[in-house]
């Protein structure tokens, strides 16, 4: 279900403030259902190699092993060389694949209040209550593609994440009609203030073709699990719009949206963590300032009323990438078309939307803090996402 709502409108033509309305609406803002299958054949390096390099750097620096290194050591994805005291990868060149399954949604219950002055100035206020439910499961695996000194069959790395949250926001809007053929609008959307909870699980598993001295072929790490509560403040938004009515037959509209992604912030993490840079490493809030930017987005729409029964519609939207140094990453474009049927008391709207975007992902990346010759970076995977969506809206006027 995309949207469902009801609006109660009161109109008084004898007063300057001619109308008041109240509406309750539910909107499914995002659908996270997605399956992704990625594969790299004959990679010159491996995830095992990247983990071993990180583990060896930590040993040399006297650092405590990280979670990834612990899982890999327990599952024999990296092996300790007792003579040197450092780890060795069990695999160098590899065939690699990753399967990701995502589910969930982002929805909003909106309580809207509106009024108009002399049918020229329209004011609106919306209180939004949002909810998020997101679940993902990813399995990354490698098999040897050439030299296999340890007789490994394969290893895999399982990750599961469940994120839930609730938040609230406000939206203020104004629409002005200086003449009947022209509509000018502006709106401010406050940040949404979320309370979030993450539940995470991961483990590693390996299978060998030959048994060890104790007769074991496979090794499973201890599971790593956590539950983490925190708060998020999303970016605020400013919108402006202009629309014109042509000959009482057509409507053309242009919307402009400004989003300042650098205004997002995480807070109230477990153990009073504030998400800023510290001796333990970079913080998410500082990374937001370093890597994100403000964006300018545009939506264009048109409607043509063919007759009193049928209206034809089309639109295009462009959402710029929020990343400062990768301006093509997660850039989103949407093309839509549709029609509306007006039966007086009843109406029906139908629309088709085509969304397309792209990004580049890495299976792993180890960058040595002191010597770049020890870097281990996977081959990049260039992903293209095409989404087709059909919507039907049914309404009744009382």
DAPE-V929391 format. One record per pair of residues at least 24 apart in sequence whose ideal C-beta (glycine too) atoms are under 10 Angstrom apart, sorted by the first residue. I is the first residue (numbers start at 1). GAP is how many residues later the second one is. If there is no record, write none. Layout:
i=I gap=GAP
i=I gap=GAP
//
This chain:
i=1 gap=25
i=1 gap=26
i=1 gap=27
i=1 gap=106
i=2 gap=24
i=2 gap=25
i=2 gap=26
i=2 gap=27
i=2 gap=29
i=2 gap=349
i=2 gap=387
i=2 gap=388
i=2 gap=389
i=2 gap=390
i=2 gap=391
i=3 gap=24
i=3 gap=25
i=3 gap=26
i=3 gap=105
i=3 gap=107
i=3 gap=388
i=3 gap=390
i=4 gap=24
i=4 gap=389
i=4 gap=390
i=5 gap=104
i=5 gap=105
i=5 gap=107
i=5 gap=390
i=6 gap=389
i=6 gap=390
i=6 gap=392
i=7 gap=105
i=7 gap=107
i=7 gap=388
i=7 gap=390
i=7 gap=391
i=8 gap=390
i=9 gap=105
i=9 gap=388
i=9 gap=389
i=10 gap=105
i=11 gap=105
i=11 gap=108
i=13 gap=106
i=15 gap=102
i=15 gap=103
i=16 gap=100
i=16 gap=101
i=16 gap=102
i=16 gap=103
i=16 gap=105
i=17 gap=98
i=17 gap=99
i=17 gap=100
i=17 gap=101
i=17 gap=104
i=17 gap=106
i=18 gap=97
i=18 gap=98
i=18 gap=99
i=18 gap=100
i=18 gap=101
i=18 gap=102
i=19 gap=95
i=19 gap=96
i=19 gap=97
i=19 gap=98
i=19 gap=100
i=19 gap=103
i=20 gap=93
i=20 gap=94
i=20 gap=95
i=20 gap=96
i=21 gap=91
i=21 gap=92
i=21 gap=93
i=21 gap=94
i=21 gap=95
i=21 gap=103
i=22 gap=89
i=22 gap=90
i=22 gap=91
i=22 gap=92
i=23 gap=87
i=23 gap=88
i=23 gap=89
i=23 gap=90
i=23 gap=91
i=23 gap=101
i=23 gap=103
i=24 gap=85
i=24 gap=86
i=24 gap=87
i=24 gap=88
i=25 gap=83
i=25 gap=84
i=25 gap=85
i=25 gap=86
i=25 gap=87
i=25 gap=101
i=25 gap=103
i=26 gap=81
i=26 gap=82
i=26 gap=83
i=26 gap=84
i=26 gap=103
i=27 gap=79
i=27 gap=80
i=27 gap=81
i=27 gap=82
i=27 gap=83
i=27 gap=101
i=27 gap=103
i=28 gap=77
i=28 gap=78
i=28 gap=79
i=28 gap=80
i=29 gap=76
i=29 gap=77
i=29 gap=78
i=29 gap=79
i=29 gap=99
i=29 gap=101
i=29 gap=102
i=29 gap=103
i=30 gap=74
i=30 gap=75
i=30 gap=76
i=30 gap=77
i=30 gap=78
i=30 gap=102
i=30 gap=104
i=31 gap=71
i=31 gap=72
i=31 gap=73
i=31 gap=74
i=31 gap=75
i=31 gap=76
i=31 gap=356
i=31 gap=358
i=32 gap=70
i=32 gap=71
i=32 gap=72
i=32 gap=73
i=32 gap=74
i=32 gap=100
i=32 gap=101
i=32 gap=102
i=32 gap=103
i=32 gap=104
i=32 gap=131
i=33 gap=68
i=33 gap=69
i=33 gap=70
i=33 gap=71
i=33 gap=72
i=34 gap=66
i=34 gap=67
i=34 gap=68
i=34 gap=69
i=34 gap=70
i=34 gap=102
i=34 gap=351
i=34 gap=353
i=35 gap=64
i=35 gap=65
i=35 gap=66
i=35 gap=67
i=35 gap=68
i=36 gap=62
i=36 gap=63
i=36 gap=64
i=36 gap=65
i=36 gap=66
i=36 gap=100
i=36 gap=102
i=36 gap=325
i=36 gap=345
i=36 gap=347
i=36 gap=349
i=37 gap=60
i=37 gap=61
i=37 gap=62
i=37 gap=63
i=37 gap=64
i=38 gap=58
i=38 gap=59
i=38 gap=60
i=38 gap=61
i=38 gap=62
i=38 gap=100
i=38 gap=102
i=38 gap=323
i=38 gap=325
i=38 gap=343
i=38 gap=345
i=39 gap=56
i=39 gap=57
i=39 gap=58
i=39 gap=59
i=39 gap=60
i=39 gap=342
i=40 gap=54
i=40 gap=55
i=40 gap=56
i=40 gap=57
i=40 gap=58
i=40 gap=102
i=40 gap=105
i=40 gap=323
i=40 gap=338
i=40 gap=339
i=40 gap=340
i=40 gap=341
i=41 gap=53
i=41 gap=54
i=41 gap=55
i=41 gap=56
i=41 gap=104
i=41 gap=338
i=42 gap=51
i=42 gap=52
i=42 gap=53
i=42 gap=54
i=42 gap=103
i=42 gap=104
i=42 gap=337
i=43 gap=48
i=43 gap=49
i=43 gap=50
i=43 gap=51
i=43 gap=52
i=43 gap=53
i=43 gap=99
i=43 gap=102
i=43 gap=320
i=43 gap=335
i=43 gap=336
i=44 gap=48
i=44 gap=49
i=44 gap=50
i=44 gap=101
i=44 gap=332
i=44 gap=334
i=44 gap=335
i=45 gap=44
i=45 gap=46
i=45 gap=47
i=45 gap=48
i=45 gap=49
i=45 gap=51
i=45 gap=319
i=45 gap=321
i=45 gap=330
i=45 gap=331
i=45 gap=332
i=45 gap=333
i=45 gap=334
i=46 gap=31
i=46 gap=43
i=46 gap=44
i=46 gap=45
i=46 gap=46
i=46 gap=47
i=46 gap=48
i=46 gap=49
i=46 gap=50
i=46 gap=96
i=46 gap=97
i=46 gap=98
i=46 gap=99
i=46 gap=109
i=46 gap=317
i=46 gap=318
i=46 gap=330
i=46 gap=332
i=47 gap=25
i=47 gap=30
i=47 gap=31
i=47 gap=42
i=47 gap=44
i=47 gap=47
i=47 gap=49
i=47 gap=93
i=47 gap=94
i=47 gap=95
i=47 gap=108
i=47 gap=110
i=47 gap=157
i=47 gap=316
i=47 gap=317
i=47 gap=319
i=47 gap=329
i=47 gap=331
i=48 gap=24
i=48 gap=28
i=48 gap=29
i=48 gap=30
i=48 gap=31
i=48 gap=39
i=48 gap=40
i=48 gap=41
i=48 gap=42
i=48 gap=43
i=48 gap=44
i=48 gap=46
i=48 gap=94
i=48 gap=102
i=48 gap=104
i=48 gap=107
i=48 gap=156
i=48 gap=158
i=48 gap=316
i=48 gap=328
i=49 gap=29
i=49 gap=39
i=49 gap=40
i=49 gap=41
i=49 gap=42
i=49 gap=43
i=49 gap=44
i=49 gap=45
i=49 gap=93
i=49 gap=315
i=49 gap=317
i=49 gap=325
i=49 gap=327
i=49 gap=329
i=50 gap=28
i=50 gap=39
i=50 gap=313
i=50 gap=314
i=50 gap=315
i=50 gap=316
i=50 gap=317
i=50 gap=325
i=50 gap=326
i=50 gap=327
i=50 gap=328
i=51 gap=26
i=51 gap=27
i=51 gap=36
i=51 gap=38
i=51 gap=106
i=51 gap=153
i=51 gap=313
i=51 gap=315
i=51 gap=325
i=52 gap=25
i=52 gap=26
i=52 gap=27
i=52 gap=28
i=52 gap=34
i=52 gap=35
i=52 gap=36
i=52 gap=37
i=52 gap=38
i=52 gap=314
i=52 gap=324
i=53 gap=25
i=53 gap=33
i=53 gap=34
i=53 gap=36
i=53 gap=313
i=53 gap=314
i=53 gap=315
i=53 gap=321
i=53 gap=322
i=53 gap=323
i=54 gap=24
i=54 gap=33
i=54 gap=310
i=54 gap=312
i=54 gap=313
i=54 gap=314
i=54 gap=320
i=54 gap=322
i=55 gap=25
i=55 gap=31
i=55 gap=32
i=55 gap=33
i=55 gap=34
i=56 gap=25
i=56 gap=28
i=56 gap=29
i=56 gap=30
i=56 gap=31
i=56 gap=32
i=56 gap=312
i=56 gap=318
i=57 gap=29
i=57 gap=309
i=57 gap=311
i=57 gap=312
i=57 gap=313
i=57 gap=314
i=57 gap=317
i=58 gap=29
i=59 gap=25
i=59 gap=26
i=59 gap=27
i=59 gap=28
i=60 gap=25
i=60 gap=26
i=60 gap=310
i=61 gap=308
i=61 gap=309
i=67 gap=135
i=67 gap=154
i=67 gap=157
i=67 gap=159
i=68 gap=89
i=68 gap=134
i=68 gap=136
i=68 gap=156
i=68 gap=296
i=70 gap=134
i=70 gap=151
i=70 gap=152
i=70 gap=154
i=71 gap=86
i=71 gap=87
i=71 gap=131
i=71 gap=132
i=71 gap=133
i=71 gap=134
i=71 gap=149
i=71 gap=150
i=71 gap=151
i=71 gap=152
i=71 gap=153
i=72 gap=83
i=72 gap=85
i=72 gap=132
i=72 gap=134
i=72 gap=149
i=73 gap=131
i=73 gap=146
i=73 gap=148
i=74 gap=129
i=74 gap=130
i=74 gap=132
i=74 gap=145
i=74 gap=146
i=74 gap=147
i=74 gap=148
i=74 gap=150
i=75 gap=80
i=75 gap=81
i=75 gap=82
i=75 gap=128
i=75 gap=129
i=75 gap=130
i=75 gap=131
i=75 gap=132
i=75 gap=143
i=75 gap=144
i=75 gap=145
i=75 gap=146
i=75 gap=147
i=76 gap=74
i=76 gap=76
i=76 gap=79
i=76 gap=128
i=76 gap=129
i=76 gap=130
i=76 gap=131
i=76 gap=132
i=76 gap=136
i=76 gap=140
i=76 gap=142
i=76 gap=143
i=76 gap=144
i=76 gap=145
i=77 gap=65
i=77 gap=75
i=77 gap=78
i=77 gap=79
i=77 gap=80
i=77 gap=127
i=77 gap=128
i=77 gap=129
i=77 gap=142
i=77 gap=144
i=78 gap=77
i=78 gap=126
i=78 gap=128
i=79 gap=71
i=88 gap=61
i=88 gap=62
i=89 gap=61
i=89 gap=63
i=89 gap=287
i=90 gap=52
i=90 gap=54
i=90 gap=58
i=90 gap=59
i=90 gap=60
i=90 gap=61
i=90 gap=62
i=90 gap=65
i=90 gap=116
i=90 gap=118
i=91 gap=51
i=91 gap=52
i=91 gap=53
i=91 gap=54
i=91 gap=55
i=91 gap=56
i=91 gap=57
i=91 gap=58
i=91 gap=59
i=91 gap=61
i=91 gap=63
i=91 gap=64
i=91 gap=115
i=92 gap=52
i=92 gap=53
i=92 gap=54
i=92 gap=55
i=92 gap=56
i=92 gap=57
i=93 gap=49
i=93 gap=51
i=93 gap=52
i=93 gap=53
i=93 gap=54
i=93 gap=55
i=94 gap=47
i=94 gap=48
i=94 gap=49
i=94 gap=50
i=94 gap=51
i=94 gap=52
i=94 gap=54
i=94 gap=58
i=94 gap=60
i=94 gap=61
i=94 gap=269
i=94 gap=284
i=95 gap=46
i=95 gap=47
i=95 gap=48
i=95 gap=49
i=95 gap=50
i=95 gap=51
i=95 gap=59
i=96 gap=44
i=96 gap=45
i=96 gap=46
i=96 gap=47
i=96 gap=49
i=96 gap=267
i=96 gap=268
i=96 gap=282
i=96 gap=283
i=96 gap=285
i=97 gap=42
i=97 gap=43
i=97 gap=44
i=97 gap=45
i=97 gap=46
i=97 gap=59
i=97 gap=266
i=98 gap=40
i=98 gap=41
i=98 gap=42
i=98 gap=43
i=98 gap=44
i=98 gap=58
i=98 gap=59
i=98 gap=61
i=98 gap=263
i=98 gap=265
i=98 gap=283
i=99 gap=38
i=99 gap=39
i=99 gap=40
i=99 gap=41
i=99 gap=42
i=99 gap=57
i=100 gap=36
i=100 gap=37
i=100 gap=38
i=100 gap=39
i=100 gap=40
i=100 gap=59
i=100 gap=261
i=101 gap=34
i=101 gap=35
i=101 gap=36
i=101 gap=37
i=101 gap=38
i=101 gap=59
i=102 gap=32
i=102 gap=33
i=102 gap=34
i=102 gap=35
i=102 gap=36
i=102 gap=59
i=103 gap=30
i=103 gap=31
i=103 gap=32
i=103 gap=33
i=103 gap=34
i=103 gap=59
i=104 gap=28
i=104 gap=29
i=104 gap=30
i=104 gap=31
i=104 gap=32
i=104 gap=58
i=104 gap=59
i=104 gap=60
i=105 gap=26
i=105 gap=27
i=105 gap=28
i=105 gap=29
i=106 gap=24
i=106 gap=25
i=106 gap=26
i=106 gap=27
i=106 gap=28
i=106 gap=59
i=106 gap=61
i=106 gap=86
i=107 gap=24
i=107 gap=25
i=107 gap=26
i=108 gap=59
i=108 gap=60
i=108 gap=61
i=108 gap=84
i=109 gap=59
i=110 gap=59
i=110 gap=61
i=112 gap=59
i=112 gap=61
i=114 gap=59
i=114 gap=61
i=116 gap=59
i=116 gap=61
i=117 gap=59
i=118 gap=59
i=119 gap=58
i=119 gap=61
i=120 gap=55
i=120 gap=56
i=120 gap=57
i=120 gap=58
i=120 gap=59
i=120 gap=60
i=121 gap=53
i=121 gap=54
i=121 gap=55
i=121 gap=56
i=121 gap=57
i=122 gap=51
i=122 gap=52
i=122 gap=53
i=122 gap=54
i=122 gap=55
i=122 gap=61
i=122 gap=63
i=123 gap=49
i=123 gap=50
i=123 gap=51
i=123 gap=52
i=123 gap=53
i=124 gap=47
i=124 gap=48
i=124 gap=49
i=124 gap=50
i=124 gap=51
i=124 gap=61
i=124 gap=63
i=125 gap=45
i=125 gap=46
i=125 gap=47
i=125 gap=48
i=126 gap=43
i=126 gap=44
i=126 gap=45
i=126 gap=46
i=126 gap=47
i=126 gap=61
i=126 gap=63
i=127 gap=41
i=127 gap=42
i=127 gap=43
i=127 gap=44
i=128 gap=39
i=128 gap=40
i=128 gap=41
i=128 gap=42
i=128 gap=43
i=128 gap=61
i=128 gap=62
i=128 gap=64
i=129 gap=37
i=129 gap=38
i=129 gap=39
i=129 gap=40
i=129 gap=63
i=130 gap=35
i=130 gap=36
i=130 gap=37
i=130 gap=38
i=130 gap=39
i=130 gap=62
i=130 gap=63
i=130 gap=64
i=130 gap=104
i=131 gap=33
i=131 gap=34
i=131 gap=35
i=131 gap=36
i=131 gap=63
i=132 gap=31
i=132 gap=32
i=132 gap=33
i=132 gap=34
i=132 gap=35
i=132 gap=60
i=132 gap=62
i=132 gap=64
i=132 gap=100
i=133 gap=29
i=133 gap=30
i=133 gap=31
i=133 gap=32
i=134 gap=27
i=134 gap=28
i=134 gap=29
i=134 gap=30
i=134 gap=31
i=134 gap=62
i=134 gap=64
i=135 gap=25
i=135 gap=26
i=135 gap=27
i=135 gap=28
i=135 gap=29
i=135 gap=64
i=136 gap=24
i=136 gap=25
i=136 gap=26
i=136 gap=27
i=137 gap=24
i=137 gap=25
i=137 gap=64
i=138 gap=64
i=139 gap=66
i=140 gap=64
i=140 gap=223
i=140 gap=224
i=141 gap=64
i=142 gap=64
i=142 gap=221
i=143 gap=64
i=144 gap=65
i=148 gap=60
i=148 gap=61
i=150 gap=56
i=150 gap=58
i=150 gap=59
i=150 gap=60
i=151 gap=57
i=151 gap=58
i=151 gap=59
i=151 gap=60
i=151 gap=66
i=152 gap=54
i=152 gap=55
i=152 gap=56
i=152 gap=57
i=152 gap=58
i=153 gap=53
i=153 gap=54
i=153 gap=55
i=153 gap=56
i=153 gap=57
i=153 gap=64
i=153 gap=65
i=154 gap=51
i=154 gap=52
i=154 gap=53
i=154 gap=54
i=154 gap=55
i=155 gap=49
i=155 gap=50
i=155 gap=51
i=155 gap=52
i=155 gap=53
i=155 gap=63
i=155 gap=64
i=156 gap=47
i=156 gap=48
i=156 gap=49
i=156 gap=50
i=156 gap=51
i=157 gap=45
i=157 gap=46
i=157 gap=47
i=157 gap=48
i=157 gap=49
i=157 gap=64
i=157 gap=206
i=157 gap=207
i=158 gap=43
i=158 gap=44
i=158 gap=45
i=158 gap=46
i=158 gap=47
i=158 gap=63
i=158 gap=65
i=159 gap=41
i=159 gap=42
i=159 gap=43
i=159 gap=44
i=159 gap=65
i=160 gap=39
i=160 gap=40
i=160 gap=41
i=160 gap=42
i=160 gap=43
i=160 gap=63
i=160 gap=65
i=161 gap=37
i=161 gap=38
i=161 gap=39
i=161 gap=40
i=161 gap=41
i=162 gap=35
i=162 gap=36
i=162 gap=37
i=162 gap=38
i=162 gap=39
i=162 gap=65
i=163 gap=33
i=163 gap=34
i=163 gap=35
i=163 gap=36
i=163 gap=37
i=163 gap=65
i=164 gap=31
i=164 gap=32
i=164 gap=33
i=164 gap=34
i=164 gap=35
i=165 gap=27
i=165 gap=29
i=165 gap=30
i=165 gap=31
i=165 gap=32
i=165 gap=33
i=165 gap=64
i=165 gap=65
i=165 gap=66
i=165 gap=67
i=166 gap=26
i=166 gap=27
i=166 gap=28
i=166 gap=29
i=166 gap=30
i=166 gap=31
i=167 gap=24
i=167 gap=25
i=167 gap=26
i=167 gap=27
i=167 gap=28
i=167 gap=29
i=167 gap=64
i=167 gap=65
i=167 gap=66
i=167 gap=67
i=168 gap=24
i=168 gap=25
i=168 gap=26
i=168 gap=27
i=169 gap=24
i=169 gap=25
i=169 gap=65
i=169 gap=67
i=169 gap=68
i=171 gap=66
i=171 gap=68
i=173 gap=66
i=173 gap=68
i=175 gap=66
i=175 gap=68
i=177 gap=66
i=177 gap=68
i=179 gap=65
i=179 gap=66
i=180 gap=65
i=180 gap=68
i=181 gap=62
i=181 gap=63
i=181 gap=64
i=181 gap=65
i=181 gap=66
i=181 gap=67
i=182 gap=60
i=182 gap=61
i=182 gap=62
i=182 gap=63
i=183 gap=58
i=183 gap=59
i=183 gap=60
i=183 gap=61
i=183 gap=62
i=183 gap=68
i=183 gap=70
i=184 gap=56
i=184 gap=57
i=184 gap=58
i=184 gap=59
i=185 gap=54
i=185 gap=55
i=185 gap=56
i=185 gap=57
i=185 gap=58
i=185 gap=68
i=185 gap=70
i=186 gap=52
i=186 gap=53
i=186 gap=54
i=186 gap=55
i=186 gap=70
i=187 gap=50
i=187 gap=51
i=187 gap=52
i=187 gap=53
i=187 gap=54
i=187 gap=68
i=187 gap=70
i=188 gap=48
i=188 gap=49
i=188 gap=50
i=188 gap=51
i=189 gap=45
i=189 gap=46
i=189 gap=47
i=189 gap=48
i=189 gap=49
i=189 gap=50
i=189 gap=68
i=189 gap=70
i=190 gap=43
i=190 gap=44
i=190 gap=46
i=190 gap=47
i=191 gap=41
i=191 gap=42
i=191 gap=43
i=191 gap=44
i=191 gap=45
i=191 gap=46
i=191 gap=69
i=191 gap=72
i=191 gap=73
i=191 gap=74
i=192 gap=40
i=192 gap=41
i=192 gap=42
i=192 gap=43
i=192 gap=44
i=193 gap=38
i=193 gap=39
i=193 gap=40
i=193 gap=41
i=193 gap=72
i=193 gap=74
i=194 gap=36
i=194 gap=37
i=194 gap=38
i=194 gap=39
i=194 gap=40
i=194 gap=72
i=195 gap=34
i=195 gap=35
i=195 gap=36
i=195 gap=37
i=195 gap=73
i=196 gap=32
i=196 gap=33
i=196 gap=34
i=196 gap=35
i=196 gap=36
i=196 gap=70
i=196 gap=72
i=197 gap=30
i=197 gap=31
i=197 gap=32
i=197 gap=33
i=198 gap=28
i=198 gap=29
i=198 gap=30
i=198 gap=31
i=198 gap=32
i=199 gap=26
i=199 gap=27
i=199 gap=28
i=199 gap=29
i=200 gap=24
i=200 gap=25
i=200 gap=26
i=200 gap=27
i=200 gap=28
i=201 gap=24
i=201 gap=25
i=202 gap=24
i=226 gap=44
i=227 gap=43
i=228 gap=41
i=228 gap=42
i=228 gap=43
i=228 gap=45
i=229 gap=39
i=229 gap=40
i=229 gap=41
i=230 gap=36
i=230 gap=37
i=230 gap=38
i=230 gap=39
i=230 gap=40
i=230 gap=43
i=230 gap=45
i=230 gap=54
i=231 gap=34
i=231 gap=35
i=231 gap=36
i=231 gap=37
i=231 gap=38
i=231 gap=44
i=232 gap=32
i=232 gap=33
i=232 gap=34
i=232 gap=35
i=232 gap=36
i=232 gap=43
i=232 gap=52
i=233 gap=30
i=233 gap=31
i=233 gap=32
i=233 gap=33
i=233 gap=34
i=234 gap=25
i=234 gap=27
i=234 gap=29
i=234 gap=30
i=234 gap=31
i=235 gap=24
i=235 gap=25
i=235 gap=26
i=235 gap=27
i=235 gap=28
i=235 gap=29
i=235 gap=30
i=235 gap=53
i=235 gap=57
i=235 gap=59
i=235 gap=60
i=235 gap=87
i=236 gap=24
i=236 gap=27
i=236 gap=28
i=237 gap=26
i=237 gap=60
i=239 gap=58
i=239 gap=60
i=241 gap=58
i=241 gap=60
i=243 gap=58
i=243 gap=60
i=245 gap=58
i=245 gap=60
i=246 gap=56
i=246 gap=58
i=247 gap=58
i=248 gap=57
i=249 gap=54
i=249 gap=55
i=249 gap=56
i=249 gap=57
i=249 gap=58
i=249 gap=62
i=250 gap=52
i=250 gap=53
i=250 gap=54
i=250 gap=55
i=250 gap=61
i=250 gap=62
i=251 gap=50
i=251 gap=51
i=251 gap=52
i=251 gap=53
i=251 gap=54
i=251 gap=60
i=251 gap=62
i=252 gap=48
i=252 gap=49
i=252 gap=50
i=252 gap=51
i=252 gap=52
i=253 gap=46
i=253 gap=47
i=253 gap=48
i=253 gap=49
i=253 gap=50
i=253 gap=62
i=254 gap=44
i=254 gap=45
i=254 gap=46
i=254 gap=47
i=255 gap=42
i=255 gap=43
i=255 gap=44
i=255 gap=45
i=255 gap=46
i=255 gap=60
i=255 gap=62
i=256 gap=40
i=256 gap=41
i=256 gap=42
i=256 gap=43
i=257 gap=38
i=257 gap=39
i=257 gap=40
i=257 gap=41
i=257 gap=42
i=257 gap=60
i=257 gap=62
i=257 gap=63
i=258 gap=36
i=258 gap=37
i=258 gap=38
i=258 gap=39
i=259 gap=34
i=259 gap=35
i=259 gap=36
i=259 gap=37
i=259 gap=38
i=259 gap=60
i=259 gap=61
i=259 gap=63
i=260 gap=32
i=260 gap=33
i=260 gap=34
i=260 gap=35
i=260 gap=62
i=261 gap=27
i=261 gap=28
i=261 gap=30
i=261 gap=31
i=261 gap=32
i=261 gap=33
i=261 gap=34
i=261 gap=60
i=261 gap=61
i=261 gap=62
i=261 gap=63
i=262 gap=26
i=262 gap=27
i=262 gap=28
i=262 gap=29
i=262 gap=30
i=262 gap=31
i=262 gap=32
i=262 gap=60
i=262 gap=62
i=263 gap=25
i=263 gap=26
i=263 gap=29
i=263 gap=31
i=264 gap=24
i=264 gap=25
i=264 gap=28
i=264 gap=58
i=265 gap=24
i=288 gap=34
i=289 gap=35
i=290 gap=34
i=290 gap=35
i=291 gap=31
i=291 gap=32
i=291 gap=33
i=291 gap=34
i=291 gap=35
i=292 gap=29
i=292 gap=30
i=292 gap=31
i=292 gap=32
i=292 gap=33
i=293 gap=27
i=293 gap=28
i=293 gap=29
i=293 gap=30
i=293 gap=31
i=293 gap=32
i=293 gap=34
i=294 gap=26
i=294 gap=28
i=294 gap=30
i=295 gap=24
i=295 gap=25
i=295 gap=26
i=295 gap=27
i=295 gap=28
i=295 gap=32
i=295 gap=36
i=296 gap=24
i=297 gap=35
i=299 gap=35
i=299 gap=37
i=301 gap=35
i=303 gap=35
i=303 gap=36
i=303 gap=37
i=304 gap=35
i=305 gap=35
i=305 gap=37
i=306 gap=33
i=306 gap=34
i=307 gap=35
i=308 gap=34
i=308 gap=35
i=308 gap=36
i=309 gap=31
i=309 gap=32
i=309 gap=33
i=309 gap=34
i=309 gap=35
i=310 gap=29
i=310 gap=30
i=310 gap=31
i=310 gap=32
i=311 gap=27
i=311 gap=28
i=311 gap=29
i=311 gap=30
i=311 gap=31
i=311 gap=36
i=311 gap=38
i=312 gap=25
i=312 gap=26
i=312 gap=27
i=312 gap=28
i=313 gap=24
i=313 gap=25
i=313 gap=26
i=313 gap=27
i=313 gap=36
i=313 gap=37
i=313 gap=38
i=314 gap=24
i=314 gap=25
i=314 gap=37
i=315 gap=36
i=315 gap=38
i=317 gap=36
i=317 gap=38
i=319 gap=36
i=319 gap=38
i=321 gap=36
i=321 gap=38
i=323 gap=36
i=326 gap=33
i=326 gap=34
i=328 gap=29
i=328 gap=30
i=328 gap=31
i=328 gap=32
i=329 gap=28
i=329 gap=29
i=329 gap=30
i=329 gap=31
i=329 gap=32
i=330 gap=27
i=330 gap=28
i=330 gap=29
i=330 gap=55
i=331 gap=25
i=331 gap=26
i=331 gap=27
i=331 gap=28
i=332 gap=24
i=332 gap=25
i=332 gap=26
i=332 gap=53
i=332 gap=55
i=333 gap=24
i=334 gap=53
i=334 gap=55
i=336 gap=53
i=336 gap=55
i=338 gap=52
i=338 gap=53
i=338 gap=54
i=338 gap=55
i=340 gap=53
i=340 gap=55
i=342 gap=53
i=342 gap=55
i=343 gap=52
i=343 gap=53
i=343 gap=54
i=344 gap=53
i=345 gap=50
i=345 gap=51
i=345 gap=52
i=345 gap=53
i=346 gap=48
i=346 gap=49
i=346 gap=50
i=346 gap=51
i=347 gap=46
i=347 gap=47
i=347 gap=48
i=347 gap=49
i=347 gap=50
i=348 gap=44
i=348 gap=45
i=348 gap=46
i=348 gap=47
i=349 gap=42
i=349 gap=43
i=349 gap=44
i=349 gap=45
i=349 gap=46
i=350 gap=40
i=350 gap=41
i=350 gap=42
i=350 gap=43
i=350 gap=44
i=351 gap=38
i=351 gap=39
i=351 gap=40
i=351 gap=41
i=351 gap=42
i=352 gap=36
i=352 gap=37
i=352 gap=38
i=352 gap=39
i=353 gap=34
i=353 gap=35
i=353 gap=36
i=353 gap=37
i=353 gap=38
i=354 gap=32
i=354 gap=33
i=354 gap=34
i=354 gap=35
i=355 gap=30
i=355 gap=31
i=355 gap=32
i=355 gap=33
i=355 gap=34
i=356 gap=28
i=356 gap=29
i=356 gap=30
i=356 gap=31
i=356 gap=32
i=357 gap=26
i=357 gap=27
i=357 gap=28
i=357 gap=29
i=357 gap=30
i=358 gap=24
i=358 gap=25
i=358 gap=26
i=358 gap=27
i=358 gap=28
i=359 gap=24
i=359 gap=25
i=359 gap=26
//
